[in-house]
Amino acid sequence: MHELALEVFGVDLSPGMIAVARRDHPHLRFEVGPMTSLSPRPPHSPVSWPGRR
């Protein structure tokens, strides 16, 4: 998605997983917290998937 010039960021409850994400993808934004605190507004939409590629 980032390659398509979309604004991308990650959220996870685990600080450890955020550290891994920041290490593996330093050009993206990652925050510790619950997805339920997000308030996406059109044209934004939340997307999530388990695991790593």
C-alpha positions as CSV (number, residue, x, y, z in Angstrom):
1,M,0.0,0.0,0.0
2,H,2.8,2.4,0.8
3,E,4.2,1.8,-2.7
4,L,0.9,3.1,-4.1
5,A,1.4,6.4,-2.3
6,L,-1.2,5.6,0.3
7,E,-0.8,6.8,3.9
8,V,0.0,3.7,5.9
9,F,0.6,3.2,9.6
10,G,0.5,0.3,12.0
11,V,-1.0,-0.2,15.4
12,D,-0.4,-3.0,17.8
13,L,-0.9,-3.6,21.6
14,S,2.5,-5.1,21.9
15,P,5.5,-2.8,22.2
16,G,7.7,-5.7,21.1
17,M,5.8,-6.2,17.8
18,I,6.0,-2.4,17.2
19,A,9.7,-2.6,17.7
20,V,10.0,-5.4,15.1
21,A,7.8,-3.5,12.7
22,R,9.8,-0.3,13.1
23,R,13.0,-2.3,12.6
24,D,11.8,-4.1,9.4
25,H,10.0,-1.0,8.0
26,P,11.7,2.2,9.2
27,H,10.0,4.3,6.6
28,L,6.5,3.6,8.0
29,R,4.8,4.9,11.2
30,F,3.9,2.5,14.0
31,E,2.2,3.2,17.3
32,V,1.5,1.1,20.4
33,G,-2.3,1.1,21.1
34,P,-5.6,-0.6,20.4
35,M,-7.2,-0.5,17.0
36,T,-10.5,0.4,18.7
37,S,-9.1,3.9,19.4
38,L,-8.8,4.7,15.7
39,S,-11.4,6.9,14.1
40,P,-11.0,6.5,10.3
41,R,-12.8,8.9,8.1
42,P,-13.4,8.4,4.4
43,P,-11.5,7.8,2.2
44,H,-9.5,6.0,5.0
45,S,-10.3,2.5,6.1
46,P,-8.7,0.2,8.6
47,V,-7.1,-3.0,7.3
48,S,-5.5,-5.7,9.5
49,W,-3.9,-9.0,8.9
50,P,-2.2,-11.5,11.3
51,G,1.4,-12.6,11.0
52,R,4.3,-11.5,8.9
53,R,5.1,-11.8,5.2
